[in-house]
Amino acid sequence: MEIRWEENKLLSIREHAYLYLKELILEGEYKAGDRLVERELAAKLRISRTPIREALFRLESQGFVKTVPRKGVVVSNISAQEVIEVFTILSSLEVLAVKLAAKRMDQDTQLELDKKIKELLALEGQDEENFNFEHIQMNLLINKASKSPKLFEILSSLIDYIHMAANMGYETRGRRKESLKEHIDIMKALRDKEAEMAEYLMKIHIENSKKAYISYVESLKEKLYSKKS
C-alpha cells in the first residue's frame, strides 16, 4: 500500500507530519530498527526539520520509536507479547462495548449502522487494500455506539495497536475478507439489539484476529530461521 504525503489544509504541518509518519510505521513502510533521520524526512516532505522533530518526539512518547545512542531515532520493536496482551484486554473491553451498544441502541445509531453495513457489503468484491481504513472506522462506530465516553476513550487509546496488529494479521491469506464479514455480522446483531449474539461474534472476531497475528509472527520466525540455515 503506497502512502503519499499530500497537503492537508485542515491540519497543521506538525500534526500532519505526525500522522503521516505514524501511518508509515503502522502500515509497515518503516519497520522495526529502521532509522528515521530528521534531515532526510524533512527533505522528502519538503518541510522544515522542526515539525519532523516534534513528530518524532511525540511518536517516542507513545513507544513507536526510540532514540538509540550513536544511531539516532529508530522504529521500536513492539513485541508480539505486547500485542497479544492488547488482544487479551480487547477481549473484555470490546465485548463490553457491544453489550452496552445493544442495550443502548437507538434509531439514529441503527441508521448509522445500516449505512455502514451497506457500504461494507459494497466493498466485499473490491480490492482488499480498501479494507484497511474501514477496519478502524468500523471499530470506532461500534465503540461509539456503546455511549460510554470513558470506554470509548480507553478503546481509542488502543486503536493504533489494533491497526498495526490487524495489518500484520491481514498477511494471512483471506483474513481481510473474513474480518470484514465478521464486522458486518456484529453490526447486524447490534442493529437488531441482539446483545448475546453481538458479544459472541465479537469474541470470535478478536480470537480470529489474534490467531491471524500469531500466524504472521510465526511465519516471520520461519523465514528468519531458513535464512540462517
Wavefront OBJ file of the C-alpha trace (Angstrom):
o trace
v 0.000 0.000 0.000
v 1.510 3.318 -1.082
v 1.123 6.134 1.433
v 1.540 9.585 -0.088
v 2.361 12.886 1.526
v -0.365 15.268 0.410
v -1.149 18.783 1.549
v -3.908 18.838 4.140
v -5.132 22.350 4.880
v -7.328 21.134 7.734
v -4.303 20.090 9.814
v -1.224 21.970 10.998
v 2.044 20.889 9.381
v 3.298 19.317 12.611
v 0.050 17.370 13.166
v 0.047 16.202 9.556
v 3.726 15.162 9.807
v 2.997 13.186 12.990
v 0.001 11.366 11.470
v 1.874 10.675 8.240
v 4.931 9.175 9.950
v 2.773 7.140 12.324
v 0.822 5.769 9.357
v 4.068 4.729 7.656
v 5.024 2.780 10.783
v 1.583 1.225 11.282
v 1.372 0.156 7.638
v 4.843 -1.378 7.789
v 6.530 1.045 5.386
v 9.038 1.664 8.189
v 9.879 -1.499 10.097
v 11.436 -2.182 13.495
v 15.061 -0.999 13.534
v 14.714 1.390 10.564
v 16.360 4.779 11.146
v 14.258 7.932 10.893
v 16.592 10.807 10.062
v 15.189 14.315 10.581
v 17.125 15.854 7.705
v 16.123 13.171 5.214
v 12.462 13.206 6.224
v 12.320 16.997 6.047
v 13.853 16.960 2.547
v 11.493 14.199 1.414
v 8.377 16.014 2.653
v 9.708 19.478 1.728
v 9.076 20.927 5.158
v 11.378 22.243 7.896
v 13.004 19.925 10.422
v 11.051 21.402 13.378
v 7.704 19.637 12.704
v 9.621 16.412 11.972
v 11.468 16.698 15.295
v 8.189 17.339 17.142
v 6.502 14.398 15.389
v 9.364 12.052 16.312
v 9.297 13.238 19.929
v 5.565 12.550 20.074
v 5.992 9.111 18.491
v 8.731 8.313 21.002
v 6.456 9.255 23.918
v 3.949 6.703 22.558
v 6.552 3.967 22.138
v 6.543 3.815 18.326
v 10.155 4.994 18.016
v 13.132 5.211 20.365
v 16.460 7.042 20.471
v 19.464 4.727 20.293
v 22.986 6.017 21.165
v 25.196 6.562 18.080
v 22.322 5.528 15.815
v 19.620 8.126 16.359
v 15.876 7.606 16.157
v 14.771 4.129 15.092
v 11.394 2.398 14.829
v 10.655 0.433 18.001
v 10.274 -3.304 18.014
v 6.889 -3.728 19.669
v 6.998 -7.288 20.974
v 4.496 -9.954 19.993
v 3.769 -10.416 23.687
v 2.696 -6.767 23.994
v 0.311 -7.117 21.061
v -1.148 -10.383 22.405
v -1.666 -8.620 25.744
v -3.668 -5.941 23.901
v -5.841 -8.674 22.361
v -6.476 -10.017 25.881
v -7.581 -6.562 27.022
v -9.747 -6.131 23.935
v -11.497 -9.442 24.551
v -13.022 -7.826 27.647
v -13.402 -4.191 26.616
v -14.804 -4.646 23.105
v -17.243 -7.308 24.296
v -18.395 -4.830 26.957
v -18.733 -2.156 24.255
v -21.058 -4.270 22.097
v -23.066 -5.343 25.147
v -23.679 -1.691 26.067
v -24.272 -0.733 22.433
v -27.008 -3.362 22.045
v -28.707 -2.241 25.264
v -28.489 1.468 24.385
v -29.358 1.148 20.713
v -31.500 3.971 19.343
v -32.934 4.814 15.943
v -30.128 7.226 14.968
v -27.442 4.628 15.712
v -29.427 1.985 13.828
v -29.466 4.255 10.780
v -25.692 4.770 11.100
v -25.149 1.027 11.288
v -27.434 0.385 8.293
v -25.477 2.925 6.260
v -22.110 1.400 7.220
v -23.320 -2.173 6.596
v -24.435 -1.128 3.098
v -21.023 0.455 2.410
v -19.184 -2.643 3.628
v -21.302 -5.044 1.592
v -20.351 -2.999 -1.475
v -16.672 -3.443 -0.536
v -16.775 -7.245 -0.443
v -15.946 -7.657 -4.118
v -13.298 -4.930 -4.243
v -9.532 -4.877 -3.747
v -8.666 -5.939 -0.196
v -6.429 -2.893 0.269
v -9.612 -0.832 0.654
v -10.429 -2.669 3.884
v -7.625 -1.142 5.986
v -9.264 2.240 6.549
v -12.695 0.679 7.025
v -11.412 -1.596 9.790
v -10.687 1.400 12.021
v -13.952 3.128 11.060
v -15.944 0.010 11.974
v -14.296 -0.190 15.394
v -14.915 3.500 16.096
v -18.580 3.229 15.105
v -19.166 0.156 17.287
v -17.329 1.679 20.263
v -19.180 4.970 19.870
v -22.499 3.067 19.891
v -21.742 1.954 23.467
v -22.487 5.559 24.525
v -19.819 5.271 27.208
v -17.369 8.183 26.802
v -14.791 6.682 29.170
v -14.882 3.256 27.495
v -14.644 4.929 24.085
v -11.604 6.898 25.306
v -9.853 3.761 26.585
v -10.509 1.806 23.370
v -9.423 4.769 21.226
v -6.080 4.793 23.058
v -5.545 1.209 21.825
v -6.627 1.897 18.238
v -3.059 2.173 16.880
v -2.110 -1.220 18.286
v -5.312 -2.652 16.810
v -4.473 -1.112 13.433
v -0.911 -2.422 13.458
v -1.879 -5.939 14.582
v -4.719 -6.081 12.054
v -2.408 -5.105 9.205
v 0.031 -7.834 10.193
v -2.788 -10.365 10.546
v -4.051 -9.398 7.102
v -0.923 -11.002 5.676
v -2.721 -14.286 6.364
v -4.480 -15.219 3.144
v -8.173 -14.303 3.154
v -8.102 -12.655 6.604
v -9.152 -9.222 5.329
v -12.380 -10.521 3.787
v -13.029 -12.757 6.779
v -12.609 -9.790 9.131
v -14.915 -7.662 7.005
v -17.675 -10.287 7.177
v -17.203 -10.626 10.942
v -17.699 -6.885 11.410
v -20.791 -6.854 9.205
v -22.316 -9.687 11.261
v -21.501 -7.885 14.527
v -23.134 -4.674 13.311
v -26.233 -6.551 12.121
v -26.593 -8.123 15.575
v -26.191 -4.705 17.213
v -28.718 -3.083 14.900
v -31.221 -5.784 15.864
v -30.369 -5.366 19.588
v -29.232 -8.980 19.875
v -26.798 -8.419 22.737
v -25.742 -12.033 23.355
v -25.158 -12.694 19.660
v -23.137 -9.469 19.296
v -20.977 -10.411 22.298
v -20.392 -13.916 20.941
v -19.480 -12.633 17.462
v -17.094 -10.040 18.918
v -15.294 -12.729 20.973
v -14.911 -14.856 17.839
v -13.641 -11.854 15.837
v -10.970 -10.956 18.407
v -9.853 -14.580 18.722
v -9.592 -14.923 14.915
v -7.642 -11.644 14.709
v -5.238 -12.862 17.409
v -4.730 -16.187 15.604
v -4.020 -14.375 12.310
v -1.473 -12.122 14.037
v 0.262 -15.091 15.721
v 0.328 -16.902 12.365
v 2.049 -13.876 10.812
v 4.650 -13.723 13.611
v 5.352 -17.456 13.286
v 5.800 -17.123 9.510
v 8.356 -14.360 10.077
v 10.277 -16.576 12.504
v 10.333 -19.389 9.937
v 11.665 -17.052 7.246
v 14.422 -15.796 9.549
v 15.332 -19.353 10.536
v 15.502 -20.501 6.895
v 17.802 -17.581 6.028
v 20.207 -18.516 8.821
v 20.238 -22.198 7.835
l 1 2 3 4 5 6 7 8 9 10 11 12 13 14 15 16 17 18 19 20 21 22 23 24 25 26 27 28 29 30 31 32 33 34 35 36 37 38 39 40 41 42 43 44 45 46 47 48 49 50 51 52 53 54 55 56 57 58 59 60 61 62 63 64 65 66 67 68 69 70 71 72 73 74 75 76 77 78 79 80 81 82 83 84 85 86 87 88 89 90 91 92 93 94 95 96 97 98 99 100 101 102 103 104 105 106 107 108 109 110 111 112 113 114 115 116 117 118 119 120 121 122 123 124 125 126 127 128 129 130 131 132 133 134 135 136 137 138 139 140 141 142 143 144 145 146 147 148 149 150 151 152 153 154 155 156 157 158 159 160 161 162 163 164 165 166 167 168 169 170 171 172 173 174 175 176 177 178 179 180 181 182 183 184 185 186 187 188 189 190 191 192 193 194 195 196 197 198 199 200 201 202 203 204 205 206 207 208 209 210 211 212 213 214 215 216 217 218 219 220 221 222 223 224 225 226 227 228 229
